[in-house]
Amino acid sequence: MPAHQRVRGLLLASHAGPTAVVTCLAAALLLALDAPAATAATATAAVLAGQLSIGWSNDAVDADRDLAVARRDKPVVRGSVTPRLLRAAAVVALGVCVVLSLLTGIRSGGVHVLAVAGGWAYNLGLKATIWSWLPYVVSFGLLPAFLVLALPGQAGPSSWVVAVGGLLGLGAHLANVLPDLHDDAATGIRGLPHRLGRRATSVLAPVVLLAAAALVVLAPRGPVGALEVLALVAAGVLSVAAGVVAVLRERSRLPFTVTMAVAVICVALLVAAGPDLLAR
């Protein structure tokens, strides 16, 4: 296998889209919080390494299931990477993540390592249980906590910021699983969305996303401006559209893409909130 094909396979197996979105949003939030350049660079690199490790471990663990249902969108099924290579890459990325996280501070680093551990726990078994939602809620909730704690002299984030992250994580989980419900059922995966069913999950996902957007608009101190209202309306329209698409097109990945768009809106609002993100 040519080296460039292995590199491309690793890129695809990293779940490149979500990895890039989460990393860029983390960087944007750090810049909005006026993080020192070294802190921003180290924390952003830690987030990137953590997301890479989660993505690669996911495809490594799911390799047999993906082969069983012929998931041609997966590099392992195409033959461009092997499960062994993915396992090695995931372990190396995890090690880099731990080192970079701890370089931001013991407390902040510990929080981020715990967040990444949640992603690994999902991959290693929780995805097949009724608790499949828990790692998403915990990990996405802890991510902004890590970013704030990495700042010099900060006690931590406001509680509502953690809640917004958790809601976005839950919405991402529900939307991400929708296209794979049939394949998952064929390979023994029975997470929360599978137990709720397609229709209930398709309704719940946009409700959760809209709740996250509403919280980030209403929680900060001060009056709600026209731009905040416009952002909330946009998030609502996107969330409802994701639910409709999920019902009408069972295997469409558009709902998850829309979830990422709502996350971008929420982070833009978080950036605008500025000092209100910090615990007082």
Residue pairs with C-beta under 8 A, 6 or more apart in sequence:
1 79
1 80
5 80
6 80
6 81
6 85
8 75
8 80
9 75
9 78
9 80
9 81
10 56
10 75
10 81
10 85
10 86
10 89
12 74
12 75
12 80
13 55
13 56
13 59
13 74
13 75
13 76
13 81
13 86
14 51
14 52
14 55
14 56
15 51
15 54
15 55
15 58
15 59
16 55
17 257
17 260
18 51
18 55
18 172
18 256
18 260
19 48
19 51
19 52
19 55
21 260
21 263
21 264
22 47
22 51
22 143
23 44
23 47
23 48
23 51
25 263
25 264
25 267
26 43
26 44
26 47
26 143
26 147
27 40
27 44
27 47
28 267
28 271
29 144
29 147
29 267
29 270
29 271
29 277
30 39
30 40
30 43
30 44
30 147
30 150
31 40
32 270
32 271
32 274
33 147
33 148
33 151
33 274
33 277
33 278
35 43
35 147
35 150
35 151
36 152
39 104
39 150
39 151
39 152
42 100
42 103
42 104
42 150
43 100
43 104
43 108
43 112
43 146
43 147
43 150
45 100
46 97
46 100
46 101
46 103
46 104
46 109
46 112
47 112
47 143
47 146
49 93
49 94
49 96
49 97
49 100
50 93
50 94
50 97
50 101
50 112
50 115
50 116
50 119
52 89
52 90
52 93
53 90
53 91
53 93
53 94
53 97
53 116
53 119
53 120
54 90
54 116
54 119
54 120
54 123
56 86
56 87
56 89
56 90
56 93
57 86
57 87
57 90
57 94
57 119
57 120
57 123
57 124
58 123
59 66
59 74
59 75
59 76
59 81
59 86
60 76
60 83
60 86
60 87
60 90
61 123
61 124
62 74
62 123
63 74
63 76
63 83
63 86
65 183
65 187
65 189
66 74
66 76
66 77
67 76
67 77
68 186
68 187
69 183
69 186
69 187
70 77
71 77
71 183
72 78
75 81
76 82
76 83
76 86
94 116
94 120
97 112
97 113
97 116
98 109
98 113
101 108
101 109
101 110
101 112
101 113
101 116
101 146
102 109
102 110
102 113
103 109
104 112
104 146
104 149
104 150
105 149
105 150
107 149
108 146
108 149
108 150
109 146
111 142
111 145
111 146
111 149
112 142
112 143
112 146
114 138
114 142
115 138
115 139
115 140
115 142
115 143
115 146
116 139
118 134
118 135
118 136
118 138
118 139
118 142
119 135
119 139
121 135
122 132
122 135
122 136
126 132
126 134
126 135
126 191
127 189
127 191
128 188
128 189
128 190
128 191
129 190
129 191
130 190
130 191
130 192
130 195
131 192
132 173
132 177
132 191
132 192
132 193
133 170
133 173
133 174
133 191
133 192
136 169
136 170
136 172
136 173
137 166
137 167
137 169
137 170
137 173
138 166
138 169
139 169
140 165
140 166
140 168
140 169
140 170
140 172
141 162
141 163
141 165
141 166
141 169
142 162
142 165
143 165
144 157
144 161
144 162
144 164
144 165
144 270
144 277
145 156
145 157
145 161
145 162
145 165
147 157
148 154
148 156
148 157
148 161
148 277
148 278
148 279
149 156
149 157
154 278
154 279
155 278
155 279
156 278
156 279
157 277
157 278
157 279
158 219
158 276
158 277
158 278
158 279
158 280
159 279
160 215
160 216
160 219
161 270
161 277
163 215
164 212
164 215
164 216
164 219
164 266
164 270
167 208
167 209
167 211
167 212
167 215
168 209
168 212
168 259
168 262
168 263
168 266
170 208
171 205
171 206
171 208
171 209
171 212
171 239
171 259
171 262
172 256
172 259
172 260
172 263
173 192
173 193
174 192
174 193
174 201
174 204
174 205
174 208
175 205
175 209
175 242
175 246
175 255
175 256
175 258
175 259
176 256
176 259
177 184
177 191
177 193
177 194
177 201
178 193
178 198
178 201
178 202
178 205
178 246
178 250
178 255
178 256
179 250
179 251
179 252
179 253
179 255
179 256
181 193
181 194
181 198
181 250
182 250
182 251
184 190
184 191
184 194
185 194
193 201
196 204
198 246
198 247
198 250
199 247
201 246
202 243
202 246
202 247
202 255
203 243
205 239
205 242
205 243
205 246
205 255
205 259
206 239
206 240
206 242
206 243
207 239
209 235
209 238
209 239
209 242
209 259
209 262
210 235
210 236
210 239
210 240
212 262
212 266
213 231
213 232
213 235
213 236
213 239
213 262
213 265
213 266
213 269
214 232
216 266
216 269
216 270
216 273
217 224
217 228
217 229
217 231
217 232
217 269
218 224
219 276
220 273
220 276
221 276
222 276
227 272
228 269
228 272
231 265
231 268
231 269
234 265
235 262
235 265
235 266
238 258
238 261
238 262
238 265
239 258
239 262
241 258
242 254
242 255
242 258
242 259
242 262
243 255
245 252
245 254
245 255
245 258
246 252
246 255
270 277
